[in-house]
Amino acid sequence: MQYKKKNQINIYDYIVYIVFAIVLLLFALWLGGNFFSASNLLNVTRQTAMVSIMAVAMCFVIASGEIDLSVGAVVALSALTAAWILEKTNNIMFALMGALVLGILIGAINGLLVTLLNIPSFLATLGTSSIIRGFAMWFTATKAISIRNETFNFMFGMGKIKFMPIVFIWTVLVLIIGYIQLTKLSYGKKVLAIGGNQIAARYSGINITKIKILIFSEMGLLSAFAGIIYAARMQTARYTYGQGDEMNVIAAVVLGGTAMSGGKGNIIGAVIGSLLLGVINNGLIIGGLDTSQQQIVRGFIIIIAVAFSTFSRKK
């Protein structure tokens, strides 16, 4: 009897794939060829690239039993930083390094607030989010910064290799790295151990402070990278970028099978969850639904995601 329980398939672990298939089927019946054209499906991968990339890092954050609400603000500030450096120097490497290092520093600060000051991550990152967004507004006087570097815009924006969007390639690379980290490296095992039982993890010799700072730093890094992609796709940077993305990222991660209570993560599922949200938004737009109706559907998805996560932990 015990053997059967250990090997029994838990349908909740695959719910994101099942829902994704159902949504595709429903849109196929409702919208037909307009939705399933190659150009539209590739456009979905572009639109979801930023959320997908952040979802990989958020998977580690949530699997460790924490949460990060500052990701949207980091997106905005990193996009503005990259655009400002490009405007002053026209040097792509400087722009990338400036934005990415800034993201890492913000993530490290979040990690220090959570570990050394024992501030709950929800409140710590909510506070830093407000500071970062306010600084982005003050830094630019709420004005946009244009990006005229065509190479930058091609590499991180609307460029293609043959028919494949480059931003999709970036997403796949981040997915692969995140998957290896979580499933093949001791770092991933430590993250899951901390999320599963922090006290037991401490007694087993895991440096919880170090790991959590690394987790939040990686979250800041990939949020900054998402900001770079935002800026390159739009060929401009604004302080409004990333608003509301934290909810989409969290919903994608939880839909993908990562437990809100920690101890369980699914990198591939998180990216599929992001694509699912993107497919739903895209399909609703093609179907003629307005923004308010899309918001309602997205809210239901978040509730369902949390419910399925809870059921999955109980099984």
N, C-alpha and C positions, 0 to 999 in steps of 0.2 A: 504493500500500500504506500509506503514511504517512497519507494522507487518511482511510482507513477506520479506522485505529487511533484517530485523534483524534476521530472521530465515532461510534465504537462505543459502544453502550449498556452500561454496567456494572451488572449486576443487583444488585450489593451496595449501590449507591446507593439502591436502592428496597426493600431487604430489609425495612425496618420496615413499609412499607405492605403488602407481600406477607404477612408474618407476621400483621399485624393482621387482614387479610381472612380468612386461614386460621383464626385463633383465633375470630373472629366466626362463621364457618361451623361450626366444631366445636361451639361452645357452642349454636348454633342447633339442631343435630342432637341434642345431649345434653340441653339444658335447655328448649328451646322457648320458649313465651310468657313464662315466669317471668323469663327473662333479658332478653328484648327488649321488655319493657314500657317505656313512656315514662318512668314514674317511676323505674325502676331505672337506665336509661341516664343520666338527668339526675343521679341520685345518684352515678353513677361520676364525672361531671364535677366534682361537689362534692368527692368524696373525693380526686381527683387534682389539684385546683387548686393546692395548695401545692407539690407536686413539679413540676408543669408550670411554674409561675412561676420556681422556682429553676432548672429545667432550661434556661430561656432564658439566664440569666446564666452557668450552668455551661458552656454551649456556647462562650461567649467564653473562659472560663478554659481549657478543655481544648484549644480550637482554637489557643490561644497557646502550647501545650506545657506548661501547668501543671495543677495540681489543687488543689481546696479541700475539706478534710475538716472544716472548722469550721462548715459551713452548718447542721447540726442543732443545734449549741449556740447559734448566733446566733438561730435560730428560738425556742428556749426563752427566752433572755434578753430578746429584743425583745418577746415575748408578755407576759412578766412586767412589763417596763417600761411597756408600754401599759396593762396592767391596773392597775398601781400608780398611774400618773398619773391614770387615770380615777377610781380610788378616792379620790384626794386632791382632785382638781379638778373631776371630771365634765366636763372639756373635751375633746372629741374631737380638735380640732386639735392641742392640746398633746400628747395621747397619741400621735397619729400622728407628729408631728414628733420627739418624744422617741425613739420606737422606731426610726424610719427614720434619724435622725442617728446613733444608736448603731450601727446596722448599717453605715452608711458608714464610721464611724471604725474599727470593727473590721476591715472590709475593707481600709481604707487601711493599717492596721498590718500586716496580712498581706502587702500589697504591698511595704511598706518592708522587712519581714524578708526577703522573697524577693529584692528588687532591691539594696538597700543592704548587707545583711549576707550576701547570697549563700547563704542557707539554702534547701535544696531545699523546694519548696512542700509536698510531702507531709509532711515533718517539721515545717515551720513551722506549718502549719495543724492538724496533729495536736496540737502543743503548745498553740496558742491555743484549740483546741477543749476541751481538758482544763481550761484556766484559766477559760474562759467558763462551761462547765457547772458547775464548782465554785463560781464566783461566784454563779451563779443559785441554787444550792442554799443557799449561805451567806446570800445576800441575803434569801431568804424563809424560812429555817429549814426548808426542804423542804415548806412549806405552799403550798396553792393560793390564788390570789387571784380572787375572784368578780368578774364584770363585770355590772353591773345597768343599764348604759346601753343602752336598747332600740334607739336610733338606730344606735349603733355596731355592735351585734349584727346589725341588719338590713342595714346597708350592707356589712359585711365578713364576714357569717356566713351565716345561713339565709334571707336576704331573697330575694324574687323580683320580677322585672318581668314581669307577665303570668305565663307559665309558665317563663320563663328564670331560672335561678339567677344572682344578682348576681355570685357568685364566678366563674362561667364567663365573664361579661362582663369582669371584671377580667383573667382569664387571656388572653382574646382581645386585649385592649388591650396587655398586656405582650408577647404574641406579635408583634403588628404592629410595636410600637416596636423590639423586638429584631431583627426581620427587616429593617426599614429600616436600622438601625444596621449590621448585618453585610453587607448586599448593596448598599446605596445610598450609604453615607457612607464617607469616607476612613478613619474610625476602624476600620470593619470590615476594610477592606483591610490596614490596618497590623497588626491583630490576626492575620490569616491570614499575613501576611508574616513576622511574628515567629515564629509557630508553624512555618512552613515552613522557614525558615533564618534564625536569629537573627543570625548574623554578617553575612549579606548585608543583612538589614534595617537593621543598625547602620550599615553603609557607605552605604546608600541615604539616610541622614539621619533615620531614624525614632528618636524619643526613646523607647527601650525602657523605661526606668525610668518615665516618665510614663504610657505606655500600660498597663503592667502594674499600676501603682497604680490607674488608672482601672478596669481589668478587675476587680480584687479589690474595689474600692469598690462597683462595680455588683453584684457577687456579694453583698456584705454588705447592700446596699440591698434587693435582692429577697428575700434570706433573711429580713430583718426584716419585709418586707411579708407573706411567707408566715407568719411568726409572728403577725402581726396577724390574719390570716385564721384561723389555728388558734384563737386566743383568742376571736374573735367567734363561730366556729362552735360551740365548746364552752361559750361564755359563762363561761369561767374560764381562768386561765393556770396552768401547772404547769412545773416544771423538767424534766420528762420529755419535753416536746414536742420533736419533731424527732429523737428517738433512732433511728438507723438510716436516716434520710432521705438522708444523703449517699450511701449505696450505691444507693438507688433513683434518685436524681438522676443519678448517674454512669452507671448502667445505661441509663436513659432516653436520655441524651445520646448514648452510644456506639451504642445500638440505632438511634438516629435518623440515624446516618451521620457523626457527628463523629469524626475520627480521634484516637485516644488519643495518638499521637505528635505531634499538632498540624498546623497548616497547612490544615485542612479543617473546616468547620462547617456544620451544617444546623439552623436554628432550628425550622422546621416539623416536621422529623423528630424533634427532641428532644421536642416537645410530643406528637407521635403516640406516641413511645416511652413517655412518661409515661402516656398513656391506655391503651396496650397493657398495661402493668404493672397499672394499675388494673382493667382489664377482666378480666385473668387472676385477680387476687385476688378480685374480685367474683364471677366465675363459679365459682371453686373453693369459695367460701363457700356460694353457692346450691346447689352440687353436693354439699355436705355434708363437704368435706375440712376437717381441723382445721388449726390454726396451724402445727404442725410440718411438715405436708405442703406447705402454702403456702410455707414457708421453703425447702424443698427445691427446689420449682419455681423460685422466685425466684433461687436460687443457680445453677441450670442456665442461666437466662436471662442472667445476668451473664457467665457463661463463654462462652456462644454469642455475646453481644454483642461481647466482646473478640476472639473468633475471627474474626467477620465484619469487624470493623474492620481487623484485620491483613490479611485477604485483600483487602479493598477497596484498601488502600494498595499492595499488590503488583500489582494489576491495571493 
